[in-house]
Amino acid sequence: MEKETYSSVLDNVYKAAGRLKNVVVRTPLAINNNLSDLYHAKVSFKREDLQRVRSYKIRGAYNKMAVMSPEDLAKGVVCASAGNHAQGVAFACSTMKVKGTVFMPLPTPGQKLEQVKMFGGNYIDIVLYGDTFDEAKDAAVKFCDDRAGIFIHPFDDQNIIDGQATAALEILEQSDEPVDYVFVPIGGGGLAAGICTVFRELSPKTKIIGVEPAAAASMKKALEKGKPVLLEKISRFVDGAAVQKVGDLNFEICKDILHDMAVVDEGMVCETILSLYNKDAVVVEPAGALSVAVLEKYKDQIKGKNVVCIISGSNNDITRMEEIKEKALLYAGLKHYFLVRFAQRPGALKSFVMNVLGPNDDITTFEYTKKNSKEKGIAVVGIALKHSDDFTPLLNNMKKYEFFVNYLNNDPSLMNLLI
């Protein structure tokens, strides 16, 4: 994209900001003292989790619908979303009194479904379809073709990008010194494309770092291949960034401007969610934690720098917290699952507790059924450790006293049955 084109796009971003002035919240750019001290940097959060629909998605959705003709709006709008874009569209539909149909994947967290219903009211119909965002999107496009509706793409649309880019304008207006790094979560790439567009023009020395979940790294793969490619399989855990293929337009904008592209394991995302809640009382969804979870990888580069992490959303279902806690413990090496062989005689469990467990180890899972026809039985045992270094002594004792059968943490199919 040529410089002149970027300048004209920047003009459109300013126009989008004007449209959104009385619609979106000018979210805070707040210094996080804990992370600033930890990384010896000035680390600030752009709190898009405090937006009216608890994510930045309202910016793009409303801007897109605001530039549509009354004739197109009268046809009804259609969107596909894992949750946050749907809420933005629902809010816009209710505000503009436009009928909308929202396609969402079947595994969408219940909290996001309820939020869409709340923001959209009688103006929104929800259709649950497919296991992934991409499957829901294909169904939504077909629905548009059949009903002559207007599809509101969640990221691969210039008006959507212009809306998301208004967050970048705010960051630059709110920062009292030049921004050295911006860490931005990437799903389809709409927010990243908007951030890149603005910073390229207004703060070209700022390094923009894109962050994706390791199990859904569609932008990273696109950059490696030189074009967007469809990932055959992704994890849906970081649902706000679980996209199989980034947008074509988003890729074209980001490919020459992103300074780096990083991925984060789900366990680290979960650790970050818990840390932000416990230390800062900040509630984020998995995608909203990406920009913070990645900081450890850049601790040397960001030392002494002015750093902005975009907290993209807080639409997290409380029922997911046990899974999040479990994944965090597993990632930290503090939770381990085993198949354990017990002699079917009195005192076997006592021997396990006395001879195998360390002083700070705790049994958290124990599934065992006595088989009268067998001399020994197999149990599934989950053990929580206080320190990850306690794992080796635990494993050695288990083998020494002939309790060990198998270690389950490295078997994804079995672990899916346990957490």
Secondary structure, DSSP 8 states (H G I E B T S, - for coil): --HHHHHHHHHHHHHHHHHHTTTS----EEE-HHHHHHHTSEEEEEEGGGSTTSBTHHHHHHHHHHTS-HHHHHT-EEEE-SSHHHHHHHHHHHHHT--EEEEE-TT--HHHHHHHHHHHGGGEEEEE-SSSHHHHHHHHHHHHHHHT-EE--SSSSHHHHHHHHHHHHHHHHH-SS---EEEEE-SSSHHHHHHHHHHHHH-TTSEEEEEEEGGG-HHHHHHHHTS----S----SSGGG--SS--HHHHHHHTTT-SEEEEE-HHHHHHHHHHHHHHH-----HHHHHHHHTGGGGHHHHTTSEEEEEE-B----GGGHHHHHHHHHHHTT-EEEEEEEEESSTTHHHHHHHHTS-TT-EEEEEE----TT-SEEEEEEEEE-SSGGGHHHHHHHHHHTT-EEEE-TT-HHHHHHH-
